[in-house]
Amino acid sequence: ASLPEVSWIVLGLCTVFVVVLGSYNLMCYTKLVYDDSRQDAMLERKFDTAGLGVSVFVHGAKNQLLSIRVLNKKLSRALEQPQPDLEEIRAYVRQLHELNEGLLGRMDELYRTVKSNSISLVPISSQQLAEASVRRFHDKYPNAPVTVEVQSQRQVLADESHLSEAVCNLLCNGYEAAAQHSPTPQVALRIRNERMWTIVSVEDNGPGIPPETRNHIFDPFFTSKNTNYNWGMGLYYVRKIVRSHLGRLRLENRTGGGTVFLILLPAYDARRREREP
């Protein structure tokens, strides 16, 4: 080939190289901008959630404290009467007790959620987890029926205190939702094996969770209940604990009504551990 032809070939190859290199750099820049935008969106969402959390926290605490102040004034006036009405006074005292316990309970829930930074995983049986969870549930609702089916003989690596509290939280949520929806509220706790997972399912016969709420129920401080008595930390705490157990948390609406929460925990084979050197 002549010198002009070689020059054109070299120029053409250089042009192709520059175009390819420019396209690659443009793609990298676009990806970087896209990733930066996503990160900004995530940070913005976290800040918005934190702001909402503070708002809900202050609003709930303020309303309960105002209610306590009103009841205290009523109680003072009732005691100043020449012949105090003891039944009225007892009613005020009961209401004060309920408000105080509710406020302390919410504070404890918030503190537990924030401070649950460390867990201790040890092998426990599925039956042991079920019994601990139901025992906690009956501490809050002594007369509430709960169906328990443990089909798994496996052990799981778990912090019994934290994990049973998480399962209890799901049972309480399910029972409360079902009680508002049905004259015969029902909750069920079932544990079974499925491949490499031990699955803990909590079912209820409540109204289910609407689609517009499903994407937010695990956010901290999100709640569809009265914010005076519920500050929306329960499901956030549950997911946090499940993740700390290297597990997964799923939500399904039951056919015919109701909700199913599934906790998927990695199966633990004690026999295999014993065979390992």
Rosetta blueprint (number, residue, H / E / L):
1 A L
2 S L
3 L H
4 P H
5 E H
6 V H
7 S H
8 W H
9 I H
10 V H
11 L H
12 G H
13 L H
14 C H
15 T H
16 V H
17 F H
18 V H
19 V H
20 V H
21 L H
22 G H
23 S H
24 Y H
25 N H
26 L H
27 M H
28 C H
29 Y H
30 T H
31 K H
32 L H
33 V H
34 Y H
35 D H
36 D H
37 S H
38 R H
39 Q H
40 D H
41 A H
42 M H
43 L H
44 E H
45 R H
46 K H
47 F H
48 D H
49 T H
50 A H
51 G H
52 L H
53 G H
54 V H
55 S H
56 V H
57 F H
58 V H
59 H H
60 G H
61 A H
62 K H
63 N H
64 Q H
65 L H
66 L H
67 S H
68 I H
69 R H
70 V H
71 L H
72 N H
73 K H
74 K H
75 L H
76 S H
77 R H
78 A H
79 L H
80 E H
81 Q L
82 P L
83 Q L
84 P L
85 D L
86 L H
87 E H
88 E H
89 I H
90 R H
91 A H
92 Y H
93 V H
94 R H
95 Q H
96 L H
97 H H
98 E H
99 L H
100 N H
101 E H
102 G H
103 L H
104 L H
105 G H
106 R H
107 M H
108 D H
109 E H
110 L H
111 Y H
112 R H
113 T H
114 V H
115 K H
116 S L
117 N L
118 S L
119 I L
120 S L
121 L L
122 V E
123 P E
124 I E
125 S E
126 S H
127 Q H
128 Q H
129 L H
130 A H
131 E H
132 A H
133 S H
134 V H
135 R H
136 R H
137 F H
138 H H
139 D H
140 K H
141 Y L
142 P L
143 N L
144 A L
145 P L
146 V E
147 T E
148 V E
149 E E
150 V E
151 Q L
152 S L
153 Q L
154 R L
155 Q E
156 V E
157 L E
158 A E
159 D L
160 E H
161 S H
162 H H
163 L H
164 S H
165 E H
166 A H
167 V H
168 C H
169 N H
170 L H
171 L H
172 C H
173 N H
174 G H
175 Y H
176 E H
177 A H
178 A H
179 A H
180 Q H
181 H H
182 S L
183 P L
184 T L
185 P L
186 Q L
187 V E
188 A E
189 L E
190 R E
191 I E
192 R E
193 N E
194 E E
195 R L
196 M L
197 W E
198 T E
199 I E
200 V E
201 S E
202 V E
203 E E
204 D E
205 N L
206 G L
207 P L
208 G L
209 I L
210 P L
211 P H
212 E H
213 T H
214 R H
215 N L
216 H L
217 I L
218 F L
219 D L
220 P L
221 F L
222 F L
223 T L
224 S L
225 K L
226 N L
227 T L
228 N L
229 Y L
230 N L
231 W L
232 G L
233 M L
234 G H
235 L H
236 Y H
237 Y H
238 V H
239 R H
240 K H
241 I H
242 V H
243 R H
244 S H
245 H L
246 L L
247 G L
248 R E
249 L E
250 R E
251 L E
252 E E
253 N E
254 R L
255 T L
256 G L
257 G L
258 G L
259 T E
260 V E
261 F E
262 L E
263 I E
264 L E
265 L E
266 P E
267 A E
268 Y E
269 D L
270 A H
271 R H
272 R H
273 R H
274 E H
275 R H
276 E L
277 P L
